[in-house]
């Protein structure tokens, strides 16, 4: 959902999580629409939950490969939209939460485990950002 007030030069975005790939397709259209406002877009809190050490040849849900696939799809999408000026994965490191049916032993959508060991997606992020540095992006 897009919220905009006439007295503020800022767009505020609330986007519900949707299953991949339909969520990616919907977000692609939303980003195109939002770019028309001419404001920088910062994509935050994207990603997928994983169980550290769980691997799957088919990228099954909760596997590290699934998390990499989802995050890579988001990063690729953001690269197609010049209006996206920043991105921030949810979250840096796993943390404990209350028990519930949608989480396996806490919040596990992070690049690092609770004891700060890297998940596979941490390596994807490192490669992505190293490649940007090597391209001589404007941040340099």
N, C-alpha and C positions, 0 to 999 in steps of 0.2 A: 504494500500500500504506500502511496506517495502522499506526503503531507506537505503542504506549502501554504505559507501565510503571505499576504500581500505586502506586509511591512518588513519582512525579513528577506535578505538576499541569499538565503540558504535553502536548499532542498533537503528534507529529512526523509529517509527511506526506512520503511519496515517491510521486509520481504520474507514471507513464510517459506520454510524449508519445503522443498518438493523433491520427489524421487528423481534420481538421475535416469535417463537423460531428459525427461520432460521438463525438469526444473531448469536445466541449462538452456533449453530452447526458449522457455518463457522468459528467463533472465536476459537472454540475448535481445529479445524484442523490447523488454523494459529498458535496458541500457540504451538502445537506439532512441527510444522515446525520451528518456531523461537527458540525453546529450543535446537535445533541441533547446534546453534551457540555457546552454552555454556555461554551465557551472562545472567545476571539477567534481568528479565522482570518486569517492573512496569506498572500496569494497571491503567490508569487515565481516568477521564471524562466519566465514565459509569453511567447509571441510566435511569430513565424515568420521564417524567413530571407528576405532579399531581396537583389537586386542593385541598388545605387543607380543610378537613371536608367532602369531597365527598367520600361516601362509596358505595360499591357494593358487593352483595353476589357472583357475578360471576366474580369479578375482572375486571370490565369494564374499558376501557381506560380512563385515567385521574383520576381514583379513587386512594385512598391511598393504597388499596389492590393491584391494578395493579402495582404501584411503588414498593411495597414490593416484589411482585412476580418476577419482572424483576431483581431487585437488588439481591435478594436471588439466582436467577439462575446464575448471574454473579459470586457471591461469591462462590457458590458451584463449578462452573467451575474452578475458580482460585485455589481452594483447590486441585483440581485434577492434577494441573501442578506445580511440584516442582520448575520450572524455574521462576514462578511468586513470586517475593520476596516482592512486595508491591502493594498496591491498594489504589486508592483515588477516592471516589465518586464525581461526579459533581452534586452538589456543596454543600458547607456548609449551606448557607442560600439563600433563594429566593432574587432576585433583579429585579429592574425595567429595562425594555428595551423598545425600540421603539415598536410601535404597528405593528402587522403582523398577517398573517393567521395561523402561526404555533405555536403561543404562546398565552396563556390565561392570559392577564394582567401581562406581564413580564415573566421572566425566573423562572419557578417553578419546577426545577429538584432537589430540595435540601432536606436535612434532616430537615431543620428548615424553618419556614415561615419568611417573612420579619420582623415581630416583635418577632422573635426568639422563637416561640412556636414549639415544636417538631411535625413532621409528624410521621406517623406510622413507616416509614423506620428508623427514628432515634432510635426507640426502638429495631428494628432488629439489627442495627449496634452496639448498646450498648450490647445486648445479645451476639452477635458474638465476640466482642472484650473482653467481660468479660469471656466468655468461653475459649478463647485463653489464657488469663491470668491465669485462673484456671488450665489449662493444663500444665503450666510451660514452655511456649514457650521460644525460645532463647532470646527474647527481655528482659526477666526477669533478 
